[in-house]
Amino acid sequence: MDQQSEPSFQNPRNIIFNKYEMGKVLGQGNFAKVYHCRNLTTNESVAIKVIKKDNLKKERLVKQIKREVSVMRLVRHPPIVELKEVMATKGNIFLVMEYVKGGELFNKVAKGKLKEDVARKYFQQLISAVDFCHSRGVTHRDLKPENLLLDENENLKVSDFGLSALPDQRREDGMLLTPCGTPAYVAPEVLKKKGYDGSKADIWSCGVILYTLLCGYLPFQGENVMRIYTKAFKGEYQFPEWISPQAKSLISNLLVADPKNRYSIVDIMNDVWFQSGFVRPIAFSMKDTSIEDKNKDKETNFDFIEVDENYVDVPELVMTKPSRPFYNAFEIISSLSHGFDLRNLFETRKRLPSMFISKFSASNVLAKLEMMTKKFNFKITGKKEFVMRIEGPREGRKGKVAMTVEVFEVAPEVAVVEFSKCSGDTLEYVKLCEEQVRPSLKDIVWSWQGDNDNDNENNS
């Protein structure tokens, strides 16, 4: 953050908990606002994330926020943004975090490739943070330059543990099931139905980050969405001429489609390129006296310091309309072609029941679609390879509803099915999809676009 954007602390009405003075808004997401604040006792700058409880209850996100708090209390380490304190009123939850004013690593990468020594320093700090998380049983699952912050000394800090997984979310075999993360950085196995090792998936993301730092662009390129992700499934990418042989060797062992053959953290730390100038950070003490389990919120079952609402003057919070924080398999695949910066993608997309991911082959999906048309007396008015045009049986406000269905097979066990309206009334199209198409296809659907059912690994 530059000097001009530093917030001023001059409004006495912005004092909360008789402890923090609130300044300007640093950022705003779907469920929360983050403020630059000052500790009145120590004069230390902090970032306070303010979350409205009502939004969490409406969107069934209590478990996610509780998990994020639990994770951040476990992973106190120099290259990780520190959670200092958790407090709450009847209406809001306040996460008091370390203030990291250097901005996102993404902002540096957006300007072009980094020098190799600089990229190596950031990568070493990233791996140190990831290694510490994994030693505590935590997998991040959303590593990307936007979630890597820089402090005033240009040191890296990992942030945003909202999609992280704890040990109790794994199946008995240690695998995770829920597909989540940001499309361009997600490991291929995350989309497969067999489950995935969260630690190995994090390492793939680290490989994409290292490639991007050194090259200035993402490793997997293509003229359309499916070709891009097909390349990721096969681990097909090219190096520019300026990458050193040792850096190429390390990346080649990170971006391996088969997680069994992918480097481990130990392998990375033993790598010659990685070891150059590497100094392992010393972890903080695990004892945390700033967060006390004084009270339990009976409604949300949070651990926090609860403060009487009458003694808190909280500034008016205008929250954005919430949308899902988890990115299902549809979103992972379909958004790959939207460019490097994907931060606003999921906040603005119009939600229509128009796409799903299936665990079945493209031919099996097409057979199921034909069975559906017979069941509801739909008419197939056109068919070519993996594209089918279907027309509804009845006249509507704007004639018969007609749709095109296209099936993409991105891997033998992963197919994406996209519906688009060709004619007819939009509301009638949505109703037809919701009441007839969706129920009839449920046995081949893994995840529909926009569904909010991915908050428990063990129930998948």
N, C-alpha and C positions, 0 to 999 in steps of 0.2 A: 504494500500500500504506500503511495507516495505521500509526501508531507502535506500537500494541499487537502488530501482527503481524510486527514486525521480528525477524529471527532472532537468536539469541545464538550466539556463537562461543566455547564454553568446553569442548569435548570434544577433548582432544588426539588421540584415536583417529581423528578426522575430518580429519586432515591428509593431503592427497594430493599426490603429486609433490614433496613437501617445499616446496610453493609456495602451495597454497590450503587454506584451512580451510573445510570444508563446514558450512553451517547448515541451515535448514529447507527443506523442499520447497516450491517456488513453484508448481509445476504438474506434472501427469502426463498423458501422452498414451498412444497405443497402443504406441509403440516406445521411449519415453524418459521420464526424469524430469528436471526442471529444478530445480536447487538454488541458493539464495542463498549465495554464498561470499565469502571475503575473501582478497585477495592479502596474504600475510604480509609481503612486502617493502614494498609501497606503502600498505597498509591500505585499498586501494580495494575497494569492493563490486563483485562481478561475478555474472553468472548463468552457471552451467555446465550444459549439456545433456548428460546421460549416456545413451549409446545402446549397447545390447548388440549385439555383432556377430552373434551367433547368430540374433537376431530378423531382422536384415537379410537374412541368407543364406536363412532359411526363406521369407521373403516376397519375395525377389528385389528388395530395395529398395536395394541397394548403389549403383546408378546414381543413385537419387534423392538420397541423402545426399551422394554425391560432387558432384552437381550443385548442391545447396544450398550446400556449402562453396565451390565454385568461384564461384558467384554472389555470395556475401557477401564474398569477397575482391575481387571486381570493383567492388562498389558501395559504397565507403566515402564517406559523405556525411552531413552533420549530421542530416537528417531520416530517416536509416536506422539501425536498430540495428547497432552495430559488432561484427564478429567479431574478437576480439582474438587468439585462439590456438587451434590444433587439436592435440590430443595423443591418444595411444591406448596401451592395453595390449593384451595378446593377446585379452582378452575384451571390452573396452569402447572406445568412442570418446568423447572429451570435447571439446565445443565450448564454448570460453570466450567469453562474449559480454558486451557492455555491459549493466549492470543498470539497467533502466528501472522506477522504483518508483511511477510515477503511475497504473499500471493501464491498462486498455483504454479506448479512446474509446467503445467499446460501452456501458460502464457509465454514461457521461454521457448518451448518446442514449436509453438505456432509461428514463431519468427524464423524458424529454420533449424537445421541440424546443430548439435552442440559439438564442441571440441571433445576429442576422445577422453582426455584426462578429466574434464568436467563431467561428462556422462558417466565415467567410471566412478567418480566420487558419489554421485547421486545413486547409482546402482548399488554400490557397496552399502550405503546407508539404508537403501530399500531392502536389500537382502538381510541386513542385520535386524531390521524391524520385523520382517516376515519370519525369520528364524526364531525370534523371541516369541512371536504370536503362536507359531506352531509348537514351540516347547510348552506352551500353556494350553494346548489343545484347541486353539482358535484358528480358524481359517477365514481370511478376509472376504474373498469372493467378489470383490469389486475394485481390484487394483487397476488404476489408470492415472495418467498425469493430472487429471482434474482433482483427484483425491490425494495428491502428494503436494504438500505445502512447503514453503521455504521460509525460514526465519530470517532475522536481520543479519545473520552471519552466513547466509546462503547454505544453511544445513537443512536437510530434508526432514519432513515430519509427515508420517502417514496419518490420514484422517478418514472419517466417515465409515464407521463400522456397522452401519444399518443393515447390511446384508450378510454380516458375518455368521459363522456357524460355530456353536459350542459342541463339546463331545456328546452331550445328551441328545443332540439332533441327529446323530448318525444311526444307521441301521446296525444290527448285530454284527454285520461283517465290516463295520467301520466306514461304509460308503454313505454318501449323501445322494439325494434324489432330485430335490427342487432345482430346476434350471433358473439361474438368476445371474445378474451381472450386467455389464455394459457390452453391447454386441461385438465391437471390434477387438475386445480383449478377452473374450470368453474362450476357454479351451474346448476343442471339438467334443471331447467325451461328455461334457456337461449336457449336451443335447441328446445323448443316447439314453436308452431306457434301462440300461444295466446298472446305473449308479456310477458315482465317480468319487475319486479321492480328492477331497478339497485342497489338500496340501499340494498335490501335483497340479491341480487347476490353477492355484496361485502362482506356481512356478511358470506355467505357460504365460500367464498375464505379465509376469516380470520379463519374460523373453520378448513379448510384444513391446513392452515399455522400452527395454534396452535398444531394440531395433529402431524404434521411433526416435529415441534420443540421438542416436548416431546417424540416422538417415534423414530425419525431418519429415518422414511420412510413414504410413502404416505398411506392414509387410505384405498383406494380401490385397491384391488389386484385381479388378475385373470390370467388364462393361455392364454387368447386372448383378443383382443380389445373389442369385444362386451360384453363379460362377465364382464369386468372391468366397463364399463359404465352402464351396466344393474344394477350392484351393486350400483353405484352412484345414479341412478334413484330411487332405493328403499331405499337408505340410509343404506346399509348393510356394516358394517365394524366391526372389533374386536379391543379391547384394550389389550395391553400387561399388564403383572401383575404389572409393576412398576409405572403405572399411579395412582395418588392418587384419591380417590373417588370424591373429590370436583372438580378436573380437568376433570374427566370423566363426571361428571354431566354437566359442562359447555359445553364441546365438544358435548355431546349428544343433547344439545339444539341448537347448531349451525349447525351441519350436519343433518338437518331435510329436507328431500326431498321436502315436501310441504312448500313453503315460507310463507304461512299464519301462520304456526305453529312454524316458526323459530324465535329465539330470535331477538329482536331489539337491537339497541345500548343502549337504556335505561336499558333493561333487563341485558345486559352484564355488564354494570357499577354497577348494583345493586347486581351482583353475588358475593357471599362470597369469592370464590377463587380469582376473579379478584380484589376485593377491598383491598386485603392484600398489604399494603405499597404503595397504589396508590396515586400519586400526580398529579392533572390535570395541564398540561402546560398552561402558560399564552400566549395568542395569540399575535402576533406582531400587531402594528398599521396597519390599512388597507391603510393608506396614503403611496403612493410609489413615491418618488421624483426621483428615478433613472431611471424610464421609463416614457418618455414623449411622448405625441402624437404630435410631431412636424411636421411630414410629413406623407403622405399616399403614399404607393406604388401603382401607378395607374394600374400596371399589376396584382399584387397579392392581393391588398387591405389590406396589413398588416399595423399595427400601429408599428412604430419603429423610431429610430433616424437614418436617412439616411446620409451616409458620402460619399463625392465625391471619386470615384474610384481612381482618380489621386493622392490622398494623402494617399492612403493605400497600403502598401507593404504586400500583403497576400501570405504566402508560397504556393507553388504548392500543390493542393489537388488532390489526386488520389482517386476517388470515386468508390465503388463497384457497380456492376450492380444492379439496384433497383429491388425489388420484392415487392409484396403486403404487407402492414403493417397489414391489417386486417386479422384475421383468421376466415374463414367461417366455417359453421357447419361441413362440411366434415373434415376439418383439426382438429377441436376440437375432433371429435370421432376417426379418423383414427390414430392419433399420440399418443394416450394414452399409447400404449405398448412400446414406444421408450425409456422408462427409465425416471429417475428423471430430468436430465438436458435436457431441450427442447430448449435451446437458439438458437442452430444452425439448428434446424430441418427445419424451413421454408425457410432458405437461400440455402439449398442444394438439396432439393427434386426436382427430374425431373418432369417437368410439362407436363402431358399428360391428355387428356380429358377422364379420366378413372373412375371417381367416382362422385356420386351426393347423396344428401340427399333429401328425399321426405317426404311430409306431409301425404302420403297415406299408407295404410297397405301393408304388403308384398304381400298378395294375389292380391290386386288391381294393384300393380306394375307388378307382373307377367302377369296378364291379359293384361295390356297395352303393355308389351314387345311382347306378342304373336300377338297382333294386328299389331305391327310394323313389325314383320317378314312377315306377309301376305302382307302388303302394299308394301314392297320393294322386295318381292320374296326371302327373306332369308329362309334358311332351318334350322330347329331345328334338330340337329343331336344327341342330348342327353338332357335328362331332369330328374332331381331327386330332390324332395322336393323343395328347394329354389335356386337350381342351374340349369342353362340352357346353353347349348352349341349351338351357332348360327354360321352358315356358310354363307358367301356372295354368290351372284348368279353368279359372273363372275371370270374367271381365271385372275390372275394378274402376276406380275413379278416373284413371288415365289409361284404360285398356288393361290387358293382361300383364301381370308382372313377369318379366323375363330376366334371367341372370346368366352370366358366363361363369363356369367353374374351371379353374386351371390347376393342375396338379404338378408340383415340382418335386423331383426326387433328388435331394441333396446328398444322400448316402443310402446304401441298401436298406437301412433300418429307420431312416428319417425322411418323411415326405411332408411338404407344406401344401395345403389346399387353400386356394384363394377364391372367394366369391365376389362378383361385382355386378351391380344392377345394370341391365341393358335398357329396360323400359318399364313403364308402370309407375305407380305412386310409391314414394320412398317409405312412408309409414307402413303401407301394405307389404312392401318388400321385407322390412324389418320384422313385422309380425309373422310373415311366412317363415322367415329364418328361425325365429325364436320358438314358434309353436309346432313346426313340422320338421324343418331341416335338422335343427340341432338334436332333438330327441331321437330321430331316426338314425343318426350317425354316431351316437354316444359310444358305441362299442369299438369304434376305430379312432376316436379322438383322444389325444393325450392332453392337449391344452388349447382352449379357444382364446382368441384375442380378447383381452380385457377382463378375463375371469379373475376373481380375487380368492384363489384357493391354495395359495402356495406358502402359507405361513407355518407349516409344520412338516418337517422332513419325514417324520415317522408315520404320518398319516397319508403319505403320498401313495 
